[in-house]
């Protein structure tokens, strides 16, 4: 019989309400020892499922708090086990006191992610859905939340299960035919297999290719602000954040290191980095800042190249145009509140990146910038309502492994190899996809995945 576990399921900070969660075969016995219903006629072990009861938590004869106790019975709970949630006052001290009471009453402290792990081990959710729980918690935008909820609802599981079913049915057919060649003829089968695997291959490619978009939805678009000193990079950062995060002066070269912030812009999530101004300099510290700016820009999903539209282009500007050539970038002509010395036409003669006229100082053009970013990355609209996306590196690697195995099957068919060669690679593809849902995974990896969860989840 499994242990009964307990943990604080709400944040351990002062708040109006705190939650202590108990799960396992002894959850109701633990509650019975520490909870006294306001109605003394109520018996904990006889209470109906999905009911809430008012009363008090006691540590022996000492009253600890006034609470509500939620009774939930297996298998219709988060963990698929008997579960109790104690809604108490949200002070860290009182929550810890109640948790200590549960431990003395027979529960043990839950490990990080153990409630969700039990939901997985008890078959209520698969591993992709378990991982989506943390994505829901960490969602930083409407799109990220929508994508995470789709995965939590089984979108990835259904897609992977369908592909595995198609693959295993071919394996079963081949092995049955090899065992009973008198009644099952494999003539022409390789060509039929190739036709059927074409659909599987296309779906795997679609899943693989969805990762970059899915990752940006989940983690945010890594965006680096690039420009020469005094182009308005720090002013842009402050305008996007909505506060004075970066120092803004008339002195060139104020920013010598990168500043990073997570922001939401027009429903998009951006991981935004302001960098040192790009220019030729003999100052050692500033030179290090310029090198770091270039390094960050090389890794960026998006470069926001800021130019001062009130001043003519110089060699430093030309250097930036040369750097962003071939990269995903948006040109921002800043300081539109001042008389213009350069125009969008001047930009187009040097670069084919989209151009947006802004005034970071007056917060003008920011809405247009958001629209351009959405159009650039998602064609104006995200596809999360139309197709399944993968957002997890582990899932992408499993899909790539499965795709490689399917390619080997195609090679075997082209080379006229015997049918039993097909089954080896088909089973490898089947196993690779099973790693996504947790059907083909070792305990060590399960431990690693759930160790990243918070204590009460």
C-alpha positions in Angstrom: 0.0 0.0 0.0 1.3 3.4 -0.9 2.1 6.1 1.7 -0.3 8.9 2.3 1.4 12.2 1.4 0.8 15.8 2.3 2.1 19.2 1.3 1.2 22.9 1.1 -0.4 23.2 -2.3 -0.6 27.0 -2.3 2.3 29.5 -2.3 4.1 29.7 1.0 3.5 33.5 1.3 1.0 35.5 3.2 -2.3 35.4 1.4 -6.0 35.2 2.1 -6.3 31.4 1.7 -3.8 28.6 2.0 -4.3 25.0 0.9 -2.8 21.9 2.5 -3.3 18.8 0.3 -3.4 15.2 1.5 -3.5 12.2 -0.8 -3.4 8.4 -0.4 -5.1 5.5 1.2 -5.0 7.0 4.7 -6.0 10.6 3.7 -9.3 10.4 5.6 -7.8 8.8 8.7 -5.2 11.6 8.8 -8.0 14.2 8.6 -10.0 12.4 11.2 -7.1 12.8 13.7 -6.7 16.6 13.2 -10.1 17.9 12.1 -13.1 18.5 14.3 -16.3 19.4 12.3 -18.4 22.2 13.7 -21.2 19.7 13.6 -20.0 17.0 16.1 -22.4 14.4 14.6 -20.3 14.2 11.4 -18.0 11.2 11.1 -15.1 11.8 8.7 -15.0 8.2 7.4 -18.7 8.4 6.6 -18.8 11.7 4.7 -19.9 11.6 1.0 -17.5 12.3 -1.8 -17.2 15.8 -3.2 -18.4 17.6 -0.1 -17.1 20.5 1.9 -17.1 20.6 5.7 -16.6 23.5 8.1 -14.6 23.0 11.3 -11.3 23.4 13.1 -7.8 21.9 13.0 -6.5 20.8 16.3 -3.0 19.8 17.4 -4.1 17.4 20.2 -6.2 19.9 22.3 -4.8 23.1 20.8 -6.9 24.8 18.2 -4.8 25.8 15.2 -7.2 27.3 12.7 -10.7 27.6 11.4 -10.9 25.7 8.1 -12.9 24.1 5.3 -12.2 20.5 4.5 -12.8 19.2 1.0 -13.5 15.4 0.8 -12.7 13.7 -2.6 -12.8 10.0 -3.0 -10.8 7.8 -5.4 -10.7 7.4 -8.4 -12.4 10.7 -9.2 -9.6 13.0 -7.9 -6.5 14.7 -9.2 -4.3 11.8 -8.1 -7.0 9.1 -8.5 -6.5 8.4 -4.8 -8.5 9.5 -1.7 -7.8 13.2 -1.4 -8.4 15.9 1.2 -7.7 19.6 0.8 -7.8 21.8 3.8 -8.6 25.4 3.0 -7.1 27.4 5.8 -5.9 31.0 6.5 -3.0 31.8 4.2 -0.3 32.7 6.7 3.0 30.7 6.2 3.2 29.9 9.9 -0.4 28.6 10.2 0.0 26.5 7.0 3.2 25.0 8.3 1.5 24.2 11.6 -1.3 22.4 9.9 1.1 20.5 7.6 3.0 19.4 10.7 -0.2 18.1 12.2 -0.8 16.0 9.1 2.7 14.5 9.3 2.3 13.6 13.0 -1.1 12.0 12.1 0.5 9.6 9.7 1.2 11.4 6.4 4.6 12.0 5.0 5.9 15.1 3.3 5.3 14.9 -0.5 8.3 15.0 -2.8 8.3 17.7 -5.6 5.7 16.8 -8.2 4.5 13.7 -6.3 0.8 14.5 -6.5 1.0 14.8 -10.3 3.4 11.8 -10.5 0.7 9.7 -8.7 -1.9 10.9 -11.3 0.5 9.6 -14.0 1.3 6.3 -12.2 -2.4 5.7 -11.5 -3.2 6.2 -15.2 -5.3 9.3 -14.9 -3.0 11.3 -17.2 -0.1 10.4 -19.4 3.4 11.9 -19.2 2.8 14.6 -21.8 -0.3 15.7 -19.9 1.7 15.7 -16.6 4.4 17.9 -18.2 1.6 20.3 -19.5 0.6 20.9 -15.8 3.8 22.8 -15.3 3.4 24.6 -18.6 -0.1 25.8 -17.4 1.4 27.1 -14.2 4.3 28.8 -16.0 2.2 30.2 -18.9 3.2 33.8 -19.6 0.6 34.7 -22.3 -2.9 33.8 -23.5 -1.4 31.8 -26.3 0.9 29.9 -24.0 -2.0 29.1 -21.7 -4.2 28.0 -24.6 -1.5 25.7 -25.9 -0.7 24.2 -22.5 -4.4 23.6 -21.8 -4.8 21.8 -25.1 -1.9 19.5 -24.2 -3.3 19.0 -20.7 -6.5 18.0 -22.4 -4.7 15.2 -24.3 -4.0 16.8 -27.7 -0.5 15.4 -27.9 -1.5 12.1 -26.3 -4.2 11.5 -29.0 -1.8 12.4 -31.8 0.9 10.1 -30.6 -1.5 7.3 -29.7 -2.9 7.4 -33.3 0.6 7.2 -34.8 1.7 4.4 -32.6 -1.5 2.4 -33.4 -0.8 2.8 -37.1 2.8 1.6 -36.6 2.1 -1.4 -34.4 -0.7 -2.6 -36.7 1.9 -2.9 -39.5 4.3 -4.8 -37.2 1.5 -7.2 -36.2 0.6 -7.8 -39.8 4.2 -8.5 -40.8 4.8 -10.9 -37.9 1.5 -12.7 -38.5 2.3 -13.1 -42.2 5.8 -14.4 -41.4 4.4 -16.9 -38.9 1.7 -18.1 -41.3 3.0 -17.7 -44.9 0.5 -20.3 -46.2 -2.5 -18.1 -45.5 -1.0 -14.6 -45.5 0.7 -13.3 -48.7 3.2 -10.5 -48.4 3.4 -10.0 -52.2 3.2 -6.3 -52.9 3.1 -5.4 -49.2 6.3 -3.3 -49.2 4.7 -0.8 -51.6 1.5 -0.8 -49.6 3.5 -0.2 -46.4 5.4 2.7 -48.1 2.0 4.3 -49.0 0.7 4.0 -45.4 3.9 5.2 -43.9 3.9 8.3 -46.0 1.0 9.7 -43.9 2.9 8.8 -40.7 6.0 10.5 -42.0 4.1 13.7 -42.9 2.5 13.8 -39.5 5.9 13.4 -37.8 7.4 16.1 -39.9 4.5 18.4 -39.0 5.0 17.7 -35.3 8.7 18.2 -35.5 8.3 21.5 -37.4 5.7 22.8 -34.9 8.4 22.8 -32.2 10.0 26.2 -33.0 6.6 27.9 -33.0 5.5 25.9 -29.9 8.7 26.7 -28.0 8.3 30.4 -28.7 4.7 30.3 -27.5 5.7 28.4 -24.3 9.0 30.3 -23.5 8.5 33.5 -25.3 10.3 35.0 -28.3 13.9 35.7 -27.4 14.3 39.3 -28.6 17.5 41.3 -28.6 17.4 45.1 -29.0 20.4 46.2 -31.1 21.6 49.6 -32.2 24.4 52.1 -31.9 24.7 54.3 -28.7 21.9 56.8 -28.2 19.6 55.3 -30.9 17.0 54.8 -28.2 17.4 51.2 -27.2 17.0 51.7 -23.5 14.1 54.1 -24.1 12.4 51.3 -26.2 13.0 48.8 -23.4 11.4 51.1 -20.8 8.5 51.8 -23.2 7.9 48.1 -23.7 8.2 47.3 -20.0 6.2 50.3 -18.9 8.7 51.4 -16.3 12.2 53.0 -16.1 14.2 49.8 -16.0 17.2 51.1 -18.0 19.1 54.3 -17.5 18.5 56.8 -20.3 20.8 59.8 -20.7 22.2 61.9 -23.5 25.6 60.4 -22.9 26.5 57.8 -25.5 27.5 54.3 -24.2 25.5 54.4 -21.0 24.4 50.7 -21.4 27.5 48.5 -21.2 25.9 45.2 -20.2 22.7 43.4 -21.2 19.4 43.9 -19.3 16.8 41.2 -19.7 13.0 41.3 -19.0 10.0 39.1 -19.7 7.2 41.1 -21.2 3.8 40.7 -22.8 3.3 42.7 -26.0 -0.1 42.5 -27.8 -0.7 39.0 -26.3 2.8 37.8 -27.3 5.4 36.8 -24.7 8.9 38.2 -25.3 12.1 37.5 -23.5 13.6 40.9 -24.1 17.3 41.9 -23.9 18.7 45.4 -24.1 22.3 45.5 -25.1 25.3 47.8 -25.3 25.4 50.2 -28.2 27.2 48.8 -31.3 30.1 51.0 -32.3 33.9 51.0 -32.7 35.4 51.8 -29.3 38.8 51.7 -27.5 37.1 51.4 -24.1 37.8 47.9 -22.8 34.6 47.6 -20.8 32.4 49.0 -23.5 34.1 46.7 -26.1 33.2 43.7 -24.0 29.6 45.0 -23.9 29.6 45.3 -27.7 30.9 41.7 -28.1 28.3 40.4 -25.7 25.5 42.3 -27.6 26.6 40.6 -30.9 26.7 37.2 -29.1 23.2 37.6 -27.8 21.9 38.8 -31.1 23.3 35.7 -32.8 21.2 33.5 -30.5 18.1 35.6 -30.8 14.8 34.5 -32.3 14.2 38.2 -33.2 16.4 41.3 -33.5 14.9 44.7 -33.0 17.4 47.0 -34.8 16.9 50.5 -33.5 18.0 53.5 -35.6 17.9 57.2 -34.8 15.7 58.6 -37.6 16.8 62.2 -36.7 20.4 61.5 -37.7 22.0 60.3 -40.9 23.3 56.8 -41.1 27.0 56.4 -40.2 29.5 53.6 -40.3 28.1 52.1 -37.1 24.6 51.9 -38.6 26.0 50.3 -41.7 27.7 47.8 -39.6 24.4 46.9 -37.9 22.7 46.5 -41.3 25.5 44.2 -42.4 25.1 42.1 -39.1 21.3 41.6 -39.4 21.4 40.6 -43.0 19.9 37.1 -43.3 18.6 37.2 -39.7 15.0 37.6 -38.5 14.9 41.3 -37.7 12.6 44.3 -37.6 14.0 47.8 -38.3 12.7 50.5 -35.9 13.1 54.1 -37.0 13.1 55.7 -33.6 12.6 59.4 -32.5 9.7 60.1 -34.9 8.9 63.0 -32.6 12.0 64.8 -34.1 12.6 66.1 -37.7 13.5 63.1 -39.8 16.9 62.7 -41.6 16.2 59.2 -42.8 13.2 57.5 -44.2 11.8 54.0 -44.7 13.0 54.2 -48.3 16.6 54.7 -47.0 16.1 51.5 -45.0 14.7 49.5 -47.9 17.8 50.3 -50.0 19.9 48.6 -47.4 17.7 45.9 -45.9 14.5 44.0 -46.7 13.5 43.5 -43.1 10.1 45.0 -42.0 10.3 48.7 -40.9 8.3 50.4 -38.2 8.4 54.1 -37.3 8.3 54.6 -33.6 8.9 57.1 -30.8 10.0 55.2 -27.8 10.0 58.5 -25.8 6.3 59.1 -26.6 5.3 55.4 -26.7 4.2 55.7 -30.3 4.2 52.8 -32.8 4.4 50.1 -30.2 1.0 48.6 -31.2 2.2 48.4 -34.8 5.4 46.7 -33.7 3.3 44.0 -31.9 1.3 43.4 -35.1 4.4 43.1 -37.2 6.0 40.5 -34.7 2.8 38.4 -34.7 2.7 38.5 -38.5 6.4 37.6 -38.8 6.3 34.6 -36.5 2.7 33.4 -36.7 1.3 34.7 -39.9 -0.9 37.0 -38.0 -2.6 34.2 -36.2 -1.4 31.2 -34.2 -2.3 27.7 -35.3 -2.9 26.2 -31.9 -6.6 25.7 -32.6 -5.9 24.0 -35.9 -3.1 21.5 -35.2 -1.3 19.8 -32.3 2.0 21.5 -31.4 4.9 20.2 -29.4 6.6 22.6 -27.0 8.9 20.3 -25.1 12.5 19.6 -26.2 12.1 16.0 -25.0 9.1 15.5 -27.2 10.9 17.0 -30.2 13.8 14.6 -29.8 11.5 11.6 -29.5 9.7 12.7 -32.7 13.0 13.1 -34.5 14.1 9.6 -33.4 10.8 8.2 -34.6 11.1 10.0 -37.9 14.7 8.7 -38.4 13.4 5.1 -37.8 10.6 5.6 -40.4 13.2 6.8 -42.9 15.1 3.6 -42.3 12.0 1.6 -43.2 11.7 3.5 -46.5 15.4 2.8 -47.2 14.8 -0.9 -46.5 11.8 -0.9 -48.9 13.8 0.8 -51.6 16.7 -1.7 -51.2 14.3 -4.7 -51.3 15.2 -5.9 -47.9 13.2 -8.8 -46.3 10.0 -7.8 -44.4 11.4 -8.7 -41.0 13.9 -5.9 -41.4 11.0 -3.5 -41.4 9.8 -4.5 -38.0 13.0 -3.6 -36.3 12.8 0.0 -37.3 9.0 0.2 -37.0 9.4 -1.0 -33.4 12.1 1.6 -32.8 9.7 4.3 -34.0 6.9 2.9 -31.8 9.2 3.0 -28.8 10.4 6.5 -29.5 6.9 7.9 -29.6 6.1 5.9 -26.4 8.6 8.0 -24.6 6.4 11.1 -25.1 3.4 9.6 -23.4 5.4 7.6 -20.8 4.7 4.2 -22.1 8.4 3.6 -23.0 10.4 5.4 -20.3 12.7 4.6 -17.5 12.3 5.5 -13.8 15.3 7.8 -13.9 13.8 10.0 -16.5 10.4 10.0 -14.7 12.3 11.1 -11.5 14.0 13.9 -13.4 10.8 15.2 -15.0 8.8 15.3 -11.7 11.7 16.8 -9.7 11.2 20.0 -11.6 7.6 20.4 -10.2 6.8 22.5 -7.2 6.3 20.7 -3.8 2.5 20.8 -3.6 1.8 19.8 -7.2 
